[in-house]
């Protein structure tokens, strides 16, 4: 475990690039023994990738489930910032 750290939170995971992906994977210890891995939480929305011009890709948010053996992702379904009419129109 890295200097006492046990958790990694990556927000806006849909906006990471290959370089970011490799860094997060290395920090999380994805290829290490289970007891040496950090706990990782990724938050993202594959409908909101806005940095594709900068090498980011939704591919990484989709790979997260496979890479970290996530059986079922948790979906945040309640929006505190928009009305139901706006959410329905956006969907």
PyMOL Python script that loads the backbone (N, CA, C, O; Angstrom):
from pymol import cmd

cmd.read_pdbstr("""\
ATOM      1  N   UNK A   1       0.856  -1.172   0.000  1.00  0.00           N
ATOM      2  CA  UNK A   1       0.000   0.000   0.000  1.00  0.00           C
ATOM      3  C   UNK A   1       0.903   1.236   0.000  1.00  0.00           C
ATOM      4  O   UNK A   1       1.912   1.279   0.704  1.00  0.00           O
ATOM      5  N   UNK A   2       0.532   2.226  -0.788  1.00  0.00           N
ATOM      6  CA  UNK A   2       1.358   3.411  -0.960  1.00  0.00           C
ATOM      7  C   UNK A   2       1.269   4.346   0.247  1.00  0.00           C
ATOM      8  O   UNK A   2       0.251   5.009   0.448  1.00  0.00           O
ATOM      9  N   UNK A   3       2.313   4.398   1.035  1.00  0.00           N
ATOM     10  CA  UNK A   3       2.456   5.360   2.127  1.00  0.00           C
ATOM     11  C   UNK A   3       1.184   5.562   2.926  1.00  0.00           C
ATOM     12  O   UNK A   3       0.831   6.695   3.254  1.00  0.00           O
ATOM     13  N   UNK A   4       0.492   4.480   3.243  1.00  0.00           N
ATOM     14  CA  UNK A   4      -0.695   4.573   4.077  1.00  0.00           C
ATOM     15  C   UNK A   4      -1.996   4.832   3.340  1.00  0.00           C
ATOM     16  O   UNK A   4      -3.061   4.811   3.955  1.00  0.00           O
ATOM     17  N   UNK A   5      -1.938   5.075   2.052  1.00  0.00           N
ATOM     18  CA  UNK A   5      -3.171   5.276   1.289  1.00  0.00           C
ATOM     19  C   UNK A   5      -3.851   3.944   1.034  1.00  0.00           C
ATOM     20  O   UNK A   5      -3.190   2.944   0.753  1.00  0.00           O
ATOM     21  N   UNK A   6      -5.183   3.934   1.134  1.00  0.00           N
ATOM     22  CA  UNK A   6      -5.942   2.710   0.896  1.00  0.00           C
ATOM     23  C   UNK A   6      -6.985   2.878  -0.192  1.00  0.00           C
ATOM     24  O   UNK A   6      -7.489   1.889  -0.725  1.00  0.00           O
ATOM     25  N   UNK A   7      -7.316   4.117  -0.530  1.00  0.00           N
ATOM     26  CA  UNK A   7      -8.421   4.371  -1.463  1.00  0.00           C
ATOM     27  C   UNK A   7      -8.004   5.352  -2.549  1.00  0.00           C
ATOM     28  O   UNK A   7      -7.198   6.254  -2.319  1.00  0.00           O
ATOM     29  N   UNK A   8      -8.569   5.158  -3.731  1.00  0.00           N
ATOM     30  CA  UNK A   8      -8.420   6.090  -4.845  1.00  0.00           C
ATOM     31  C   UNK A   8      -9.816   6.405  -5.344  1.00  0.00           C
ATOM     32  O   UNK A   8     -10.623   5.498  -5.551  1.00  0.00           O
ATOM     33  N   UNK A   9     -10.107   7.680  -5.537  1.00  0.00           N
ATOM     34  CA  UNK A   9     -11.357   8.118  -6.146  1.00  0.00           C
ATOM     35  C   UNK A   9     -11.006   8.855  -7.421  1.00  0.00           C
ATOM     36  O   UNK A   9     -10.247   9.823  -7.396  1.00  0.00           O
ATOM     37  N   UNK A  10     -11.550   8.405  -8.524  1.00  0.00           N
ATOM     38  CA  UNK A  10     -11.357   9.076  -9.801  1.00  0.00           C
ATOM     39  C   UNK A  10     -12.715   9.591 -10.252  1.00  0.00           C
ATOM     40  O   UNK A  10     -13.607   8.810 -10.584  1.00  0.00           O
ATOM     41  N   UNK A  11     -12.866  10.894 -10.263  1.00  0.00           N
ATOM     42  CA  UNK A  11     -14.100  11.513 -10.728  1.00  0.00           C
ATOM     43  C   UNK A  11     -13.938  11.849 -12.213  1.00  0.00           C
ATOM     44  O   UNK A  11     -12.823  12.045 -12.695  1.00  0.00           O
ATOM     45  N   UNK A  12     -15.038  11.911 -12.915  1.00  0.00           N
ATOM     46  CA  UNK A  12     -15.041  12.199 -14.363  1.00  0.00           C
ATOM     47  C   UNK A  12     -14.213  11.159 -15.130  1.00  0.00           C
ATOM     48  O   UNK A  12     -13.420  11.504 -16.005  1.00  0.00           O
ATOM     49  N   UNK A  13     -14.412   9.895 -14.789  1.00  0.00           N
ATOM     50  CA  UNK A  13     -13.633   8.798 -15.389  1.00  0.00           C
ATOM     51  C   UNK A  13     -13.799   8.734 -16.898  1.00  0.00           C
ATOM     52  O   UNK A  13     -12.928   8.213 -17.594  1.00  0.00           O
ATOM     53  N   UNK A  14     -14.908   9.260 -17.414  1.00  0.00           N
ATOM     54  CA  UNK A  14     -15.118   9.255 -18.858  1.00  0.00           C
ATOM     55  C   UNK A  14     -14.137  10.184 -19.571  1.00  0.00           C
ATOM     56  O   UNK A  14     -14.008  10.121 -20.794  1.00  0.00           O
ATOM     57  N   UNK A  15     -13.453  11.034 -18.833  1.00  0.00           N
ATOM     58  CA  UNK A  15     -12.547  12.011 -19.431  1.00  0.00           C
ATOM     59  C   UNK A  15     -11.079  11.654 -19.261  1.00  0.00           C
ATOM     60  O   UNK A  15     -10.223  12.534 -19.354  1.00  0.00           O
ATOM     61  N   UNK A  16     -10.762  10.379 -19.012  1.00  0.00           N
ATOM     62  CA  UNK A  16      -9.355  10.014 -18.891  1.00  0.00           C
ATOM     63  C   UNK A  16      -8.815   9.555 -20.242  1.00  0.00           C
ATOM     64  O   UNK A  16      -9.555   9.091 -21.109  1.00  0.00           O
ATOM     65  N   UNK A  17      -7.519   9.701 -20.387  1.00  0.00           N
ATOM     66  CA  UNK A  17      -6.823   9.281 -21.603  1.00  0.00           C
ATOM     67  C   UNK A  17      -6.025   8.013 -21.309  1.00  0.00           C
ATOM     68  O   UNK A  17      -6.056   7.503 -20.189  1.00  0.00           O
ATOM     69  N   UNK A  18      -5.322   7.513 -22.297  1.00  0.00           N
ATOM     70  CA  UNK A  18      -4.486   6.324 -22.107  1.00  0.00           C
ATOM     71  C   UNK A  18      -3.443   6.564 -21.016  1.00  0.00           C
ATOM     72  O   UNK A  18      -3.194   5.682 -20.194  1.00  0.00           O
ATOM     73  N   UNK A  19      -2.835   7.745 -21.003  1.00  0.00           N
ATOM     74  CA  UNK A  19      -1.838   8.058 -19.985  1.00  0.00           C
ATOM     75  C   UNK A  19      -2.468   8.075 -18.595  1.00  0.00           C
ATOM     76  O   UNK A  19      -1.897   7.527 -17.652  1.00  0.00           O
ATOM     77  N   UNK A  20      -3.630   8.692 -18.460  1.00  0.00           N
ATOM     78  CA  UNK A  20      -4.336   8.703 -17.177  1.00  0.00           C
ATOM     79  C   UNK A  20      -4.685   7.277 -16.750  1.00  0.00           C
ATOM     80  O   UNK A  20      -4.521   6.905 -15.588  1.00  0.00           O
ATOM     81  N   UNK A  21      -5.167   6.491 -17.707  1.00  0.00           N
ATOM     82  CA  UNK A  21      -5.568   5.109 -17.430  1.00  0.00           C
ATOM     83  C   UNK A  21      -4.388   4.313 -16.874  1.00  0.00           C
ATOM     84  O   UNK A  21      -4.528   3.596 -15.883  1.00  0.00           O
ATOM     85  N   UNK A  22      -3.233   4.440 -17.513  1.00  0.00           N
ATOM     86  CA  UNK A  22      -2.042   3.709 -17.053  1.00  0.00           C
ATOM     87  C   UNK A  22      -1.617   4.167 -15.664  1.00  0.00           C
ATOM     88  O   UNK A  22      -1.216   3.343 -14.842  1.00  0.00           O
ATOM     89  N   UNK A  23      -1.699   5.464 -15.387  1.00  0.00           N
ATOM     90  CA  UNK A  23      -1.346   5.990 -14.068  1.00  0.00           C
ATOM     91  C   UNK A  23      -2.300   5.454 -12.999  1.00  0.00           C
ATOM     92  O   UNK A  23      -1.852   4.976 -11.957  1.00  0.00           O
ATOM     93  N   UNK A  24      -3.593   5.527 -13.245  1.00  0.00           N
ATOM     94  CA  UNK A  24      -4.578   5.034 -12.276  1.00  0.00           C
ATOM     95  C   UNK A  24      -4.385   3.535 -12.050  1.00  0.00           C
ATOM     96  O   UNK A  24      -4.431   3.072 -10.910  1.00  0.00           O
ATOM     97  N   UNK A  25      -4.172   2.776 -13.118  1.00  0.00           N
ATOM     98  CA  UNK A  25      -3.954   1.330 -12.991  1.00  0.00           C
ATOM     99  C   UNK A  25      -2.725   1.019 -12.146  1.00  0.00           C
ATOM    100  O   UNK A  25      -2.744   0.109 -11.318  1.00  0.00           O
ATOM    101  N   UNK A  26      -1.659   1.783 -12.364  1.00  0.00           N
ATOM    102  CA  UNK A  26      -0.437   1.563 -11.594  1.00  0.00           C
ATOM    103  C   UNK A  26      -0.651   1.919 -10.123  1.00  0.00           C
ATOM    104  O   UNK A  26      -0.217   1.182  -9.237  1.00  0.00           O
ATOM    105  N   UNK A  27      -1.313   3.038  -9.860  1.00  0.00           N
ATOM    106  CA  UNK A  27      -1.567   3.441  -8.478  1.00  0.00           C
ATOM    107  C   UNK A  27      -2.470   2.445  -7.758  1.00  0.00           C
ATOM    108  O   UNK A  27      -2.255   2.133  -6.587  1.00  0.00           O
ATOM    109  N   UNK A  28      -3.478   1.951  -8.466  1.00  0.00           N
ATOM    110  CA  UNK A  28      -4.426   1.011  -7.858  1.00  0.00           C
ATOM    111  C   UNK A  28      -3.821  -0.370  -7.682  1.00  0.00           C
ATOM    112  O   UNK A  28      -4.333  -1.178  -6.907  1.00  0.00           O
ATOM    113  N   UNK A  29      -2.726  -0.651  -8.398  1.00  0.00           N
ATOM    114  CA  UNK A  29      -2.093  -1.958  -8.280  1.00  0.00           C
ATOM    115  C   UNK A  29      -2.912  -3.050  -8.931  1.00  0.00           C
ATOM    116  O   UNK A  29      -2.992  -4.167  -8.420  1.00  0.00           O
ATOM    117  N   UNK A  30      -3.523  -2.724 -10.063  1.00  0.00           N
ATOM    118  CA  UNK A  30      -4.432  -3.666 -10.718  1.00  0.00           C
ATOM    119  C   UNK A  30      -3.797  -5.028 -10.970  1.00  0.00           C
ATOM    120  O   UNK A  30      -4.501  -6.038 -10.934  1.00  0.00           O
ATOM    121  N   UNK A  31      -2.500  -5.093 -11.223  1.00  0.00           N
ATOM    122  CA  UNK A  31      -1.853  -6.368 -11.545  1.00  0.00           C
ATOM    123  C   UNK A  31      -1.140  -6.985 -10.348  1.00  0.00           C
ATOM    124  O   UNK A  31      -0.429  -7.979 -10.494  1.00  0.00           O
ATOM    125  N   UNK A  32      -1.327  -6.397  -9.159  1.00  0.00           N
ATOM    126  CA  UNK A  32      -0.696  -6.932  -7.948  1.00  0.00           C
ATOM    127  C   UNK A  32      -1.593  -7.959  -7.277  1.00  0.00           C
ATOM    128  O   UNK A  32      -2.751  -8.146  -7.650  1.00  0.00           O
ATOM    129  N   UNK A  33      -1.023  -8.617  -6.277  1.00  0.00           N
ATOM    130  CA  UNK A  33      -1.803  -9.555  -5.465  1.00  0.00           C
ATOM    131  C   UNK A  33      -2.923  -8.792  -4.771  1.00  0.00           C
ATOM    132  O   UNK A  33      -2.784  -7.602  -4.485  1.00  0.00           O
ATOM    133  N   UNK A  34      -4.008  -9.460  -4.507  1.00  0.00           N
ATOM    134  CA  UNK A  34      -5.213  -8.823  -3.942  1.00  0.00           C
ATOM    135  C   UNK A  34      -4.912  -8.008  -2.686  1.00  0.00           C
ATOM    136  O   UNK A  34      -5.452  -6.914  -2.528  1.00  0.00           O
ATOM    137  N   UNK A  35      -4.080  -8.503  -1.807  1.00  0.00           N
ATOM    138  CA  UNK A  35      -3.807  -7.798  -0.559  1.00  0.00           C
ATOM    139  C   UNK A  35      -2.966  -6.529  -0.754  1.00  0.00           C
ATOM    140  O   UNK A  35      -2.883  -5.699   0.152  1.00  0.00           O
ATOM    141  N   UNK A  36      -2.348  -6.376  -1.919  1.00  0.00           N
ATOM    142  CA  UNK A  36      -1.529  -5.191  -2.200  1.00  0.00           C
ATOM    143  C   UNK A  36      -2.261  -4.121  -3.001  1.00  0.00           C
ATOM    144  O   UNK A  36      -1.702  -3.056  -3.263  1.00  0.00           O
ATOM    145  N   UNK A  37      -3.494  -4.387  -3.390  1.00  0.00           N
ATOM    146  CA  UNK A  37      -4.242  -3.434  -4.212  1.00  0.00           C
ATOM    147  C   UNK A  37      -4.902  -2.367  -3.346  1.00  0.00           C
ATOM    148  O   UNK A  37      -5.273  -2.612  -2.198  1.00  0.00           O
ATOM    149  N   UNK A  38      -5.035  -1.196  -3.916  1.00  0.00           N
ATOM    150  CA  UNK A  38      -5.817  -0.142  -3.282  1.00  0.00           C
ATOM    151  C   UNK A  38      -7.266  -0.299  -3.718  1.00  0.00           C
ATOM    152  O   UNK A  38      -7.542  -0.863  -4.777  1.00  0.00           O
ATOM    153  N   UNK A  39      -8.185   0.198  -2.909  1.00  0.00           N
ATOM    154  CA  UNK A  39      -9.592   0.206  -3.283  1.00  0.00           C
ATOM    155  C   UNK A  39      -9.817   1.404  -4.191  1.00  0.00           C
ATOM    156  O   UNK A  39      -9.433   2.523  -3.851  1.00  0.00           O
ATOM    157  N   UNK A  40     -10.436   1.178  -5.341  1.00  0.00           N
ATOM    158  CA  UNK A  40     -10.641   2.258  -6.309  1.00  0.00           C
ATOM    159  C   UNK A  40     -12.135   2.443  -6.566  1.00  0.00           C
ATOM    160  O   UNK A  40     -12.891   1.479  -6.684  1.00  0.00           O
ATOM    161  N   UNK A  41     -12.531   3.702  -6.650  1.00  0.00           N
ATOM    162  CA  UNK A  41     -13.895   4.068  -6.986  1.00  0.00           C
ATOM    163  C   UNK A  41     -13.817   5.021  -8.159  1.00  0.00           C
ATOM    164  O   UNK A  41     -13.131   6.040  -8.093  1.00  0.00           O
ATOM    165  N   UNK A  42     -14.511   4.697  -9.224  1.00  0.00           N
ATOM    166  CA  UNK A  42     -14.543   5.566 -10.396  1.00  0.00           C
ATOM    167  C   UNK A  42     -15.955   6.084 -10.580  1.00  0.00           C
ATOM    168  O   UNK A  42     -16.924   5.327 -10.518  1.00  0.00           O
ATOM    169  N   UNK A  43     -16.057   7.379 -10.806  1.00  0.00           N
ATOM    170  CA  UNK A  43     -17.339   8.024 -11.035  1.00  0.00           C
ATOM    171  C   UNK A  43     -17.283   8.650 -12.416  1.00  0.00           C
ATOM    172  O   UNK A  43     -16.342   9.373 -12.740  1.00  0.00           O
ATOM    173  N   UNK A  44     -18.289   8.373 -13.225  1.00  0.00           N
ATOM    174  CA  UNK A  44     -18.291   8.963 -14.556  1.00  0.00           C
ATOM    175  C   UNK A  44     -19.607   8.749 -15.262  1.00  0.00           C
ATOM    176  O   UNK A  44     -20.460   7.985 -14.810  1.00  0.00           O
ATOM    177  N   UNK A  45     -19.755   9.428 -16.365  1.00  0.00           N
ATOM    178  CA  UNK A  45     -20.966   9.351 -17.184  1.00  0.00           C
ATOM    179  C   UNK A  45     -20.533   9.249 -18.634  1.00  0.00           C
ATOM    180  O   UNK A  45     -20.005  10.206 -19.201  1.00  0.00           O
ATOM    181  N   UNK A  46     -20.755   8.083 -19.235  1.00  0.00           N
ATOM    182  CA  UNK A  46     -20.277   7.890 -20.607  1.00  0.00           C
ATOM    183  C   UNK A  46     -21.049   8.718 -21.634  1.00  0.00           C
ATOM    184  O   UNK A  46     -20.716   8.691 -22.819  1.00  0.00           O
ATOM    185  N   UNK A  47     -22.057   9.440 -21.206  1.00  0.00           N
ATOM    186  CA  UNK A  47     -22.750  10.378 -22.090  1.00  0.00           C
ATOM    187  C   UNK A  47     -22.120  11.771 -22.052  1.00  0.00           C
ATOM    188  O   UNK A  47     -22.573  12.672 -22.758  1.00  0.00           O
ATOM    189  N   UNK A  48     -21.089  11.954 -21.241  1.00  0.00           N
ATOM    190  CA  UNK A  48     -20.555  13.304 -21.051  1.00  0.00           C
ATOM    191  C   UNK A  48     -19.086  13.463 -21.421  1.00  0.00           C
ATOM    192  O   UNK A  48     -18.440  14.392 -20.937  1.00  0.00           O
ATOM    193  N   UNK A  49     -18.541  12.598 -22.253  1.00  0.00           N
ATOM    194  CA  UNK A  49     -17.151  12.759 -22.636  1.00  0.00           C
ATOM    195  C   UNK A  49     -17.017  13.986 -23.540  1.00  0.00           C
ATOM    196  O   UNK A  49     -17.540  14.001 -24.654  1.00  0.00           O
ATOM    197  N   UNK A  50     -16.314  15.013 -23.056  1.00  0.00           N
ATOM    198  CA  UNK A  50     -16.167  16.247 -23.829  1.00  0.00           C
ATOM    199  C   UNK A  50     -14.722  16.547 -24.197  1.00  0.00           C
ATOM    200  O   UNK A  50     -14.444  17.584 -24.799  1.00  0.00           O
ATOM    201  N   UNK A  51     -13.789  15.650 -23.845  1.00  0.00           N
ATOM    202  CA  UNK A  51     -12.384  15.903 -24.111  1.00  0.00           C
ATOM    203  C   UNK A  51     -11.789  14.923 -25.119  1.00  0.00           C
ATOM    204  O   UNK A  51     -10.586  14.666 -25.091  1.00  0.00           O
ATOM    205  N   UNK A  52     -12.606  14.380 -25.997  1.00  0.00           N
ATOM    206  CA  UNK A  52     -12.093  13.438 -26.998  1.00  0.00           C
ATOM    207  C   UNK A  52     -10.999  14.073 -27.851  1.00  0.00           C
ATOM    208  O   UNK A  52     -10.079  13.385 -28.294  1.00  0.00           O
ATOM    209  N   UNK A  53     -11.095  15.379 -28.083  1.00  0.00           N
ATOM    210  CA  UNK A  53     -10.067  16.088 -28.845  1.00  0.00           C
ATOM    211  C   UNK A  53      -8.707  16.006 -28.156  1.00  0.00           C
ATOM    212  O   UNK A  53      -7.671  16.222 -28.784  1.00  0.00           O
ATOM    213  N   UNK A  54      -8.718  15.693 -26.855  1.00  0.00           N
ATOM    214  CA  UNK A  54      -7.496  15.630 -26.061  1.00  0.00           C
ATOM    215  C   UNK A  54      -7.085  14.187 -25.759  1.00  0.00           C
ATOM    216  O   UNK A  54      -6.254  13.950 -24.883  1.00  0.00           O
ATOM    217  N   UNK A  55      -7.661  13.232 -26.477  1.00  0.00           N
ATOM    218  CA  UNK A  55      -7.257  11.838 -26.331  1.00  0.00           C
ATOM    219  C   UNK A  55      -8.044  11.033 -25.310  1.00  0.00           C
ATOM    220  O   UNK A  55      -7.696   9.887 -25.030  1.00  0.00           O
ATOM    221  N   UNK A  56      -9.100  11.614 -24.750  1.00  0.00           N
ATOM    222  CA  UNK A  56      -9.894  10.850 -23.792  1.00  0.00           C
ATOM    223  C   UNK A  56     -10.890   9.976 -24.538  1.00  0.00           C
ATOM    224  O   UNK A  56     -11.188  10.209 -25.709  1.00  0.00           O
ATOM    225  N   UNK A  57     -11.398   8.967 -23.841  1.00  0.00           N
ATOM    226  CA  UNK A  57     -12.308   8.033 -24.502  1.00  0.00           C
ATOM    227  C   UNK A  57     -13.233   7.380 -23.485  1.00  0.00           C
ATOM    228  O   UNK A  57     -12.838   7.097 -22.354  1.00  0.00           O
ATOM    229  N   UNK A  58     -14.475   7.145 -23.908  1.00  0.00           N
ATOM    230  CA  UNK A  58     -15.418   6.382 -23.086  1.00  0.00           C
ATOM    231  C   UNK A  58     -14.965   4.936 -22.922  1.00  0.00           C
ATOM    232  O   UNK A  58     -15.459   4.227 -22.046  1.00  0.00           O
ATOM    233  N   UNK A  59     -14.042   4.500 -23.748  1.00  0.00           N
ATOM    234  CA  UNK A  59     -13.534   3.130 -23.666  1.00  0.00           C
ATOM    235  C   UNK A  59     -13.092   2.795 -22.244  1.00  0.00           C
ATOM    236  O   UNK A  59     -13.313   1.679 -21.773  1.00  0.00           O
ATOM    237  N   UNK A  60     -12.478   3.742 -21.565  1.00  0.00           N
ATOM    238  CA  UNK A  60     -11.918   3.459 -20.242  1.00  0.00           C
ATOM    239  C   UNK A  60     -12.996   3.293 -19.185  1.00  0.00           C
ATOM    240  O   UNK A  60     -12.839   2.482 -18.273  1.00  0.00           O
ATOM    241  N   UNK A  61     -14.070   4.032 -19.286  1.00  0.00           N
ATOM    242  CA  UNK A  61     -15.157   3.852 -18.319  1.00  0.00           C
ATOM    243  C   UNK A  61     -15.825   2.491 -18.538  1.00  0.00           C
ATOM    244  O   UNK A  61     -16.303   1.875 -17.585  1.00  0.00           O
ATOM    245  N   UNK A  62     -15.858   2.025 -19.782  1.00  0.00           N
ATOM    246  CA  UNK A  62     -16.429   0.703 -20.066  1.00  0.00           C
ATOM    247  C   UNK A  62     -15.460  -0.411 -19.652  1.00  0.00           C
ATOM    248  O   UNK A  62     -15.899  -1.480 -19.227  1.00  0.00           O
ATOM    249  N   UNK A  63     -14.159  -0.175 -19.769  1.00  0.00           N
ATOM    250  CA  UNK A  63     -13.161  -1.172 -19.375  1.00  0.00           C
ATOM    251  C   UNK A  63     -13.061  -1.335 -17.865  1.00  0.00           C
ATOM    252  O   UNK A  63     -12.640  -2.384 -17.379  1.00  0.00           O
ATOM    253  N   UNK A  64     -13.448  -0.298 -17.120  1.00  0.00           N
ATOM    254  CA  UNK A  64     -13.326  -0.334 -15.665  1.00  0.00           C
ATOM    255  C   UNK A  64     -14.006  -1.561 -15.076  1.00  0.00           C
ATOM    256  O   UNK A  64     -13.446  -2.235 -14.212  1.00  0.00           O
ATOM    257  N   UNK A  65     -15.210  -1.845 -15.545  1.00  0.00           N
ATOM    258  CA  UNK A  65     -15.979  -2.976 -15.011  1.00  0.00           C
ATOM    259  C   UNK A  65     -15.223  -4.284 -15.210  1.00  0.00           C
ATOM    260  O   UNK A  65     -15.180  -5.119 -14.307  1.00  0.00           O
ATOM    261  N   UNK A  66     -14.635  -4.466 -16.371  1.00  0.00           N
ATOM    262  CA  UNK A  66     -13.883  -5.686 -16.655  1.00  0.00           C
ATOM    263  C   UNK A  66     -12.548  -5.705 -15.901  1.00  0.00           C
ATOM    264  O   UNK A  66     -12.177  -6.714 -15.300  1.00  0.00           O
ATOM    265  N   UNK A  67     -11.843  -4.587 -15.942  1.00  0.00           N
ATOM    266  CA  UNK A  67     -10.504  -4.523 -15.337  1.00  0.00           C
ATOM    267  C   UNK A  67     -10.514  -4.763 -13.837  1.00  0.00           C
ATOM    268  O   UNK A  67      -9.574  -5.340 -13.291  1.00  0.00           O
ATOM    269  N   UNK A  68     -11.576  -4.322 -13.168  1.00  0.00           N
ATOM    270  CA  UNK A  68     -11.623  -4.425 -11.713  1.00  0.00           C
ATOM    271  C   UNK A  68     -12.690  -5.400 -11.225  1.00  0.00           C
ATOM    272  O   UNK A  68     -13.110  -5.344 -10.070  1.00  0.00           O
ATOM    273  N   UNK A  69     -13.121  -6.286 -12.107  1.00  0.00           N
ATOM    274  CA  UNK A  69     -14.065  -7.353 -11.753  1.00  0.00           C
ATOM    275  C   UNK A  69     -15.314  -6.831 -11.049  1.00  0.00           C
ATOM    276  O   UNK A  69     -15.711  -7.342 -10.001  1.00  0.00           O
ATOM    277  N   UNK A  70     -15.916  -5.822 -11.632  1.00  0.00           N
ATOM    278  CA  UNK A  70     -17.146  -5.248 -11.091  1.00  0.00           C
ATOM    279  C   UNK A  70     -18.321  -6.020 -11.679  1.00  0.00           C
ATOM    280  O   UNK A  70     -18.589  -5.940 -12.878  1.00  0.00           O
ATOM    281  N   UNK A  71     -19.016  -6.764 -10.833  1.00  0.00           N
ATOM    282  CA  UNK A  71     -20.135  -7.577 -11.314  1.00  0.00           C
ATOM    283  C   UNK A  71     -21.298  -6.711 -11.773  1.00  0.00           C
ATOM    284  O   UNK A  71     -21.909  -6.984 -12.807  1.00  0.00           O
ATOM    285  N   UNK A  72     -21.604  -5.676 -11.015  1.00  0.00           N
ATOM    286  CA  UNK A  72     -22.729  -4.798 -11.348  1.00  0.00           C
ATOM    287  C   UNK A  72     -22.381  -3.383 -10.902  1.00  0.00           C
ATOM    288  O   UNK A  72     -22.178  -3.149  -9.711  1.00  0.00           O
ATOM    289  N   UNK A  73     -22.308  -2.439 -11.832  1.00  0.00           N
ATOM    290  CA  UNK A  73     -22.030  -1.057 -11.413  1.00  0.00           C
ATOM    291  C   UNK A  73     -23.212  -0.472 -10.657  1.00  0.00           C
ATOM    292  O   UNK A  73     -24.347  -0.915 -10.828  1.00  0.00           O
ATOM    293  N   UNK A  74     -22.948   0.510  -9.834  1.00  0.00           N
ATOM    294  CA  UNK A  74     -24.004   1.249  -9.153  1.00  0.00           C
ATOM    295  C   UNK A  74     -24.316   2.481  -9.991  1.00  0.00           C
ATOM    296  O   UNK A  74     -23.413   3.233 -10.358  1.00  0.00           O
ATOM    297  N   UNK A  75     -25.568   2.681 -10.285  1.00  0.00           N
ATOM    298  CA  UNK A  75     -25.982   3.820 -11.084  1.00  0.00           C
ATOM    299  C   UNK A  75     -26.607   4.872 -10.175  1.00  0.00           C
ATOM    300  O   UNK A  75     -27.482   4.570  -9.364  1.00  0.00           O
ATOM    301  N   UNK A  76     -26.150   6.094 -10.322  1.00  0.00           N
ATOM    302  CA  UNK A  76     -26.748   7.209  -9.594  1.00  0.00           C
ATOM    303  C   UNK A  76     -27.910   7.707 -10.442  1.00  0.00           C
ATOM    304  O   UNK A  76     -27.706   8.271 -11.517  1.00  0.00           O
ATOM    305  N   UNK A  77     -29.094   7.503  -9.969  1.00  0.00           N
ATOM    306  CA  UNK A  77     -30.268   7.780 -10.798  1.00  0.00           C
ATOM    307  C   UNK A  77     -31.056   9.000 -10.364  1.00  0.00           C
ATOM    308  O   UNK A  77     -32.005   9.392 -11.043  1.00  0.00           O
ATOM    309  N   UNK A  78     -30.686   9.603  -9.255  1.00  0.00           N
ATOM    310  CA  UNK A  78     -31.415  10.780  -8.811  1.00  0.00           C
ATOM    311  C   UNK A  78     -30.581  12.014  -9.099  1.00  0.00           C
ATOM    312  O   UNK A  78     -29.418  12.085  -8.700  1.00  0.00           O
ATOM    313  N   UNK A  79     -31.153  12.969  -9.776  1.00  0.00           N
ATOM    314  CA  UNK A  79     -30.461  14.191 -10.139  1.00  0.00           C
ATOM    315  C   UNK A  79     -30.971  15.325  -9.253  1.00  0.00           C
ATOM    316  O   UNK A  79     -32.158  15.650  -9.261  1.00  0.00           O
ATOM    317  N   UNK A  80     -30.073  15.909  -8.506  1.00  0.00           N
ATOM    318  CA  UNK A  80     -30.443  16.980  -7.581  1.00  0.00           C
ATOM    319  C   UNK A  80     -30.441  18.357  -8.239  1.00  0.00           C
ATOM    320  O   UNK A  80     -30.915  19.327  -7.647  1.00  0.00           O
ATOM    321  N   UNK A  81     -29.909  18.449  -9.464  1.00  0.00           N
ATOM    322  CA  UNK A  81     -29.754  19.758 -10.094  1.00  0.00           C
ATOM    323  C   UNK A  81     -30.789  20.064 -11.162  1.00  0.00           C
ATOM    324  O   UNK A  81     -30.936  21.220 -11.560  1.00  0.00           O
ATOM    325  N   UNK A  82     -31.509  19.056 -11.635  1.00  0.00           N
ATOM    326  CA  UNK A  82     -32.438  19.268 -12.745  1.00  0.00           C
ATOM    327  C   UNK A  82     -33.814  18.723 -12.415  1.00  0.00           C
ATOM    328  O   UNK A  82     -33.963  17.819 -11.592  1.00  0.00           O
ATOM    329  N   UNK A  83     -34.809  19.284 -13.067  1.00  0.00           N
ATOM    330  CA  UNK A  83     -36.167  18.791 -12.900  1.00  0.00           C
ATOM    331  C   UNK A  83     -36.348  17.528 -13.734  1.00  0.00           C
ATOM    332  O   UNK A  83     -35.542  17.247 -14.620  1.00  0.00           O
ATOM    333  N   UNK A  84     -37.387  16.777 -13.459  1.00  0.00           N
ATOM    334  CA  UNK A  84     -37.665  15.547 -14.205  1.00  0.00           C
ATOM    335  C   UNK A  84     -37.891  15.838 -15.686  1.00  0.00           C
ATOM    336  O   UNK A  84     -37.522  15.016 -16.525  1.00  0.00           O
ATOM    337  N   UNK A  85     -38.478  16.970 -16.033  1.00  0.00           N
ATOM    338  CA  UNK A  85     -38.712  17.327 -17.438  1.00  0.00           C
ATOM    339  C   UNK A  85     -37.373  17.476 -18.192  1.00  0.00           C
ATOM    340  O   UNK A  85     -37.248  17.041 -19.336  1.00  0.00           O
ATOM    341  N   UNK A  86     -36.404  18.082 -17.550  1.00  0.00           N
ATOM    342  CA  UNK A  86     -35.086  18.249 -18.183  1.00  0.00           C
ATOM    343  C   UNK A  86     -34.392  16.912 -18.328  1.00  0.00           C
ATOM    344  O   UNK A  86     -33.800  16.633 -19.371  1.00  0.00           O
ATOM    345  N   UNK A  87     -34.453  16.083 -17.305  1.00  0.00           N
ATOM    346  CA  UNK A  87     -33.831  14.762 -17.350  1.00  0.00           C
ATOM    347  C   UNK A  87     -34.473  13.895 -18.432  1.00  0.00           C
ATOM    348  O   UNK A  87     -33.769  13.217 -19.181  1.00  0.00           O
ATOM    349  N   UNK A  88     -35.781  13.911 -18.517  1.00  0.00           N
ATOM    350  CA  UNK A  88     -36.494  13.126 -19.542  1.00  0.00           C
ATOM    351  C   UNK A  88     -36.116  13.589 -20.932  1.00  0.00           C
ATOM    352  O   UNK A  88     -35.901  12.767 -21.823  1.00  0.00           O
ATOM    353  N   UNK A  89     -36.033  14.885 -21.130  1.00  0.00           N
ATOM    354  CA  UNK A  89     -35.655  15.412 -22.446  1.00  0.00           C
ATOM    355  C   UNK A  89     -34.205  15.029 -22.799  1.00  0.00           C
ATOM    356  O   UNK A  89     -33.899  14.707 -23.947  1.00  0.00           O
ATOM    357  N   UNK A  90     -33.329  15.071 -21.797  1.00  0.00           N
ATOM    358  CA  UNK A  90     -31.923  14.730 -22.038  1.00  0.00           C
ATOM    359  C   UNK A  90     -31.766  13.243 -22.365  1.00  0.00           C
ATOM    360  O   UNK A  90     -30.926  12.875 -23.186  1.00  0.00           O
ATOM    361  N   UNK A  91     -32.557  12.405 -21.737  1.00  0.00           N
ATOM    362  CA  UNK A  91     -32.466  10.971 -21.977  1.00  0.00           C
ATOM    363  C   UNK A  91     -33.078  10.597 -23.298  1.00  0.00           C
ATOM    364  O   UNK A  91     -33.088   9.421 -23.662  1.00  0.00           O
TER     365      UNK A  91
END
""", "prot")
cmd.dss("prot")
cmd.show_as("cartoon", "prot")
cmd.util.cbc("prot")
cmd.orient("prot")
